Amino acid sequence: MTTIDTHVGATTKANGSSFIAAVGQWVTSSDHKKIGRLFIGWSLIHAIEVAVLGAIFGFERMSPSGLELIAGDAALQLSWYSRHLMILGLLAPLFLGIAIAVVPLQVGSRAISLPRLAQFSFWSWLFGSGLVLISIIGNGGPGGGNGDMVDLFLMGVALVAVGIIAGSVSVATTVMTSRAPGMSMDMVPAFSWSALVGSITSILSLPVAIGTLIYLYADHTAGQVAFGSNKEIEKWLGWVYAQPMSFVFIVMALGVLAEIAPVAARVRQPLRPVVLIGLGLATSGVLGAVTQSSHTLNLDGSSSDKISSTLPFLLFNGLPLLGVLVSVAVALLALKEGRPRVNAAFAFAVLGSLMILAGVAGSFVQHIESANIVTTSFGEGVTAYLVYGSVLCALGALTHWAPKLWGVVLDDKKVLGLAGLGLIGTVLAALPLYIAGFSKQPAHAVFGFDYDGPVALWNLLAGAGAALVALVVLAFVGLLVQAVRAGAGATDDPWDAHTLEWSVPSPAPLNNFAALATVHSSEPLLDAKPSQEVPA
Amino acid sequence: MSLALPAAPQQSSRRQLLVSTALVAAGAAMLIAGMLAMWMKFRAGSPTRESSDGLRIIKDWMPESITIPEVAANTMFATFPFAALMAQWAVYSAKRRDGGHRSLALVITFGLGIAIVNAQIAIYLQMELGLAEGAFQTLFYAITGTMMFLVITGMAFTAVTFFRSIGGRDDDQQVVSAHALYWYFLTAAFTAVWFFVYVQK
């Protein structure tokens, strides 16, 4: 007993110090897998927050009196917070985190390029997110009544953007400079390619948002002489949280499908260059986003008016739709040529990508002026399709790469069930908003619109869908935690996959690769499996 | 079991710093371009009126009481290419493993950076603008202040490169090249700011 007591005491002390040491390791670590997991963890918390807010908004909008969960003057601020969380608090950091964790492994690098910059990226983003939350709680944000808190909001958003840019520089530099010997750019795995495209477009678009924030901050602290009152912030900053800007961050979600589909089909990806071009086209809308204008299609007027309206509309709304369509269609072409096995990761990725396709198609329709839905809740439906669809893809990515990140394989049947529920939740959260948009329900308005007709039903369904998505994310995190706690060891290559990350033990060790390999194709691991029958 | 892939030969230099500096410069270029676009949008949207003789249309963008000190602005414009030239001299010296000249070039680059900041402060002092006096004033401070932040970042880069140079890092050509690239970007960015803010106003 004495021995045990002493031992327990010693253990407790050791545990206490080891806990501090572990926290210290997480805070100061420059290991890309840890930084990536920090991003992923916090983003999933934000995913639950976003879905809960979506549910509250849905239920609140069922009738003029609603559930009275949101005070009238807080609606604008909470709506803004939700929009901020969706794009810069969830979409961008979730996929940036996955990219930081996975890309160095995929391209055969022992570490991420500029690891301290990647580390700074997470802390800047987290600190900025904290400032945004504090500012909203303190009656700040667009439309807020506390001027100091409005300033804090602007500063928080700028820090968040700086963090995402820093992480993007790290990821893009890794793909461009740290590839395994022999891996030319056309051999870069599809997900890493999408990470490169997404990172470069983030680097080129978010600084424009920072420039706007600098102006807004200077103006807001100096009497609001140029940019107007707090409520006017939406006019200047709204483009960051709308389409086509959000297309920058969905490209990595499409990259997940392009990565997982050929593995599920057990073939080399047919027409691979077309997939890579499709991923590039998906982000072309960012050129329109940084002009901070809405490029709608208006066929009234002279021929020259029609042309000057049609060209930017097609460039900034049509090309991204074409890119998404091509990358999803060609990725799925692998299924036709191979022997597909439907697992949870693939189900999440394919369902999520189809939701994204519905969102991008919706954005295309929204920008046709004659449809008369530009300022309606239809746009909210587009964002819901894009964000929740991307979350489904991210859950697929986490299921796929869980062996490398946590050393576990998740229970396929349970996760498959979650994929189905996620699909139902996303459709419920988004489709009713499309319909409500055609009924002229205004965008982001919680009170004060026409409640005639079946508006209550559409908003009830949207709220219920968002709540279901929150439950799916929560259940997924529960399954992941359960698997990690059970310590179910994953094999090195449980999916019989194609790329370099599957050549190292699970979970991936520090420094990733004991020895660097020479690569001769885009599927180096498939090349090293001589018994496998591989179609050309 | 881990699959055995063919071992790789010794890797060549990966030029991470050069590539990442190029990416940061591209991002910063978009920052300045976005701010200049906003500047032009405000200028284009400012109210117009006829001149007293009725012959001209005047835009009420920059208040008539404001005079931009052109000497200081033009001096800044001329100083940037010299700073970039000195940064390139550092690259030339680094390639020849000439530590003395490399360090001297970096010191001059830093000194020119101080001169640029000094000229900007002189412009602020001579113009005596109040930040809250109008849209022109707010935007002027925001865009020139951002430009100065980028210059000070460049000076910090120069200082780090200099200390690495005097620390005997003779094989450090990539850092010196990345440093020169950043100063080239600063020169291009200020050229745009000079033209749109100081010349066209």
Chai-1 contact restraints between the chains, C-beta under 6 A:
chainA,res_idxA,chainB,res_idxB,connection_type,confidence,min_distance_angstrom,max_distance_angstrom,comment,restraint_id
A,S113,B,Q16,contact,1.0,0.0,6.0,A-B,restraint_1
A,L114,B,S20,contact,1.0,0.0,6.0,A-B,restraint_2
A,I165,B,G27,contact,1.0,0.0,6.0,A-B,restraint_3
A,V169,B,S20,contact,1.0,0.0,6.0,A-B,restraint_4
A,V169,B,L23,contact,1.0,0.0,6.0,A-B,restraint_5
A,A172,B,L23,contact,1.0,0.0,6.0,A-B,restraint_6
A,T173,B,Q16,contact,1.0,0.0,6.0,A-B,restraint_7
A,T173,B,V19,contact,1.0,0.0,6.0,A-B,restraint_8
A,T173,B,S20,contact,1.0,0.0,6.0,A-B,restraint_9
A,M176,B,V19,contact,1.0,0.0,6.0,A-B,restraint_10
A,T177,B,R14,contact,1.0,0.0,6.0,A-B,restraint_11
A,T177,B,R15,contact,1.0,0.0,6.0,A-B,restraint_12
A,T177,B,Q16,contact,1.0,0.0,6.0,A-B,restraint_13
A,T177,B,V19,contact,1.0,0.0,6.0,A-B,restraint_14
A,S178,B,R14,contact,1.0,0.0,6.0,A-B,restraint_15
A,P181,B,A8,contact,1.0,0.0,6.0,A-B,restraint_16
A,I203,B,L23,contact,1.0,0.0,6.0,A-B,restraint_17
A,I203,B,G27,contact,1.0,0.0,6.0,A-B,restraint_18
A,L204,B,M30,contact,1.0,0.0,6.0,A-B,restraint_19
A,P207,B,G27,contact,1.0,0.0,6.0,A-B,restraint_20
A,P207,B,M30,contact,1.0,0.0,6.0,A-B,restraint_21
A,P207,B,L31,contact,1.0,0.0,6.0,A-B,restraint_22
A,V208,B,M30,contact,1.0,0.0,6.0,A-B,restraint_23
A,V208,B,G34,contact,1.0,0.0,6.0,A-B,restraint_24
A,I210,B,L31,contact,1.0,0.0,6.0,A-B,restraint_25
A,G211,B,L31,contact,1.0,0.0,6.0,A-B,restraint_26
A,G211,B,G34,contact,1.0,0.0,6.0,A-B,restraint_27
A,G211,B,M35,contact,1.0,0.0,6.0,A-B,restraint_28
A,I214,B,A142,contact,1.0,0.0,6.0,A-B,restraint_29
A,I214,B,T146,contact,1.0,0.0,6.0,A-B,restraint_30
A,Y215,B,A142,contact,1.0,0.0,6.0,A-B,restraint_31
A,A218,B,T138,contact,1.0,0.0,6.0,A-B,restraint_32
A,A218,B,A142,contact,1.0,0.0,6.0,A-B,restraint_33
A,D219,B,T138,contact,1.0,0.0,6.0,A-B,restraint_34
A,A222,B,L131,contact,1.0,0.0,6.0,A-B,restraint_35
A,A222,B,A132,contact,1.0,0.0,6.0,A-B,restraint_36
A,A222,B,T138,contact,1.0,0.0,6.0,A-B,restraint_37
A,G223,B,A132,contact,1.0,0.0,6.0,A-B,restraint_38
A,V225,B,G134,contact,1.0,0.0,6.0,A-B,restraint_39
A,V225,B,A135,contact,1.0,0.0,6.0,A-B,restraint_40
A,A226,B,A135,contact,1.0,0.0,6.0,A-B,restraint_41
A,A226,B,T138,contact,1.0,0.0,6.0,A-B,restraint_42
A,D492,B,S2,contact,1.0,0.0,6.0,A-B,restraint_43
A,S503,B,S2,contact,1.0,0.0,6.0,A-B,restraint_44
A,S503,B,L3,contact,1.0,0.0,6.0,A-B,restraint_45
A,A515,B,A7,contact,1.0,0.0,6.0,A-B,restraint_46
A,L516,B,A8,contact,1.0,0.0,6.0,A-B,restraint_47
A,A517,B,L5,contact,1.0,0.0,6.0,A-B,restraint_48
A,A517,B,A8,contact,1.0,0.0,6.0,A-B,restraint_49
A,T518,B,P6,contact,1.0,0.0,6.0,A-B,restraint_50
A,T518,B,A8,contact,1.0,0.0,6.0,A-B,restraint_51
A,A528,B,L3,contact,1.0,0.0,6.0,A-B,restraint_52
A,A528,B,L5,contact,1.0,0.0,6.0,A-B,restraint_53
